[in-house]
Amino acid sequence: MILQLLFEKNGLLGQYRLYNQIQNLEQEIDSLKMELQKQQEENQRLKTDSFYLEYLVRTKYGMSKADELPIQFIEIKKEKPVSIPAHQ
């Protein structure tokens, strides 16, 4: 009887596993709700905030207005100069 209480499908171990699974699923639900809220805010901002939309287009896609001259900065990596051995 004690073994049944502990190890059956609805026993203590089974209940403990179900409890842990429920906790994990609730955490996942909360995380997904937060992600959904962020996506909805981003969507609303894209629909209503023209300055934000312009910022994204300029930074993410490198676009510029028709009357602007685009300037692109390229980082040049400096290498150490090679030392020439002296003649002996």
C-alpha positions as CSV (number, residue, x, y, z in Angstrom):
1,M,0.0,0.0,0.0
2,I,2.8,2.4,0.8
3,L,4.4,1.5,-2.6
4,Q,1.2,2.3,-4.3
5,L,1.0,5.7,-2.5
6,L,4.5,6.6,-3.6
7,F,4.9,5.1,-7.1
8,E,1.6,4.9,-8.8
9,K,0.6,7.3,-11.5
10,N,-1.3,9.4,-9.0
11,G,1.1,8.8,-6.2
12,L,3.3,11.3,-4.4
13,L,6.1,11.1,-7.0
14,G,3.6,11.5,-9.9
15,Q,2.0,14.4,-8.2
16,Y,5.4,16.0,-7.6
17,R,6.3,15.6,-11.3
18,L,3.0,17.1,-12.4
19,Y,3.6,20.0,-10.0
20,N,7.0,20.7,-11.5
21,Q,5.7,20.4,-15.0
22,I,2.9,22.9,-14.1
23,Q,5.4,25.3,-12.7
24,N,7.6,25.1,-15.8
25,L,4.6,25.7,-18.1
26,E,3.5,28.7,-16.0
27,Q,6.9,30.2,-16.3
28,E,6.9,29.6,-20.0
29,I,3.5,31.2,-20.3
30,D,4.7,34.3,-18.4
31,S,7.7,34.6,-20.6
32,L,5.6,34.3,-23.8
33,K,3.2,36.9,-22.5
34,M,6.0,39.3,-21.9
35,E,7.4,38.6,-25.4
36,L,3.9,39.1,-26.9
37,Q,3.6,42.4,-25.1
38,K,7.0,43.6,-26.4
39,Q,6.0,42.6,-29.9
40,Q,2.6,44.4,-29.6
41,E,4.4,47.6,-28.4
42,E,6.9,47.4,-31.2
43,N,4.0,46.9,-33.7
44,Q,2.1,49.9,-32.3
45,R,5.3,52.0,-32.4
46,L,6.0,51.1,-36.0
47,K,2.4,52.2,-36.9
48,T,2.4,55.5,-35.0
49,D,6.0,56.8,-34.5
50,S,7.4,58.0,-37.8
51,F,10.7,59.1,-36.1
52,Y,11.3,55.5,-34.8
53,L,10.4,54.1,-38.2
54,E,12.9,56.5,-39.9
55,Y,15.5,55.5,-37.3
56,L,15.1,51.8,-38.1
57,V,15.2,52.3,-41.8
58,R,18.4,54.4,-41.6
59,T,20.2,52.2,-39.1
60,K,19.1,48.7,-40.0
61,Y,18.9,49.1,-43.8
62,G,21.3,51.9,-44.4
63,M,18.8,54.0,-46.3
64,S,19.0,57.8,-46.7
65,K,16.7,60.5,-48.0
66,A,16.9,61.5,-51.7
67,D,18.7,64.8,-51.0
68,E,21.2,63.4,-48.6
69,L,24.8,62.3,-49.4
70,P,25.4,58.9,-47.6
71,I,28.7,58.6,-45.9
72,Q,30.0,55.3,-44.7
73,F,32.8,54.9,-42.3
74,I,35.2,52.0,-42.6
75,E,37.4,50.9,-39.8
76,I,40.9,50.3,-40.9
77,K,42.9,47.9,-38.8
78,K,46.5,48.9,-38.3
79,E,49.0,46.2,-38.3
80,K,52.2,46.3,-36.4
81,P,55.2,47.3,-38.6
82,V,57.5,44.5,-39.6
83,S,60.9,45.1,-38.1
84,I,63.8,44.6,-40.6
85,P,66.8,42.7,-39.1
86,A,70.0,44.7,-39.1
87,H,73.0,43.5,-41.1
88,Q,75.9,42.2,-39.0
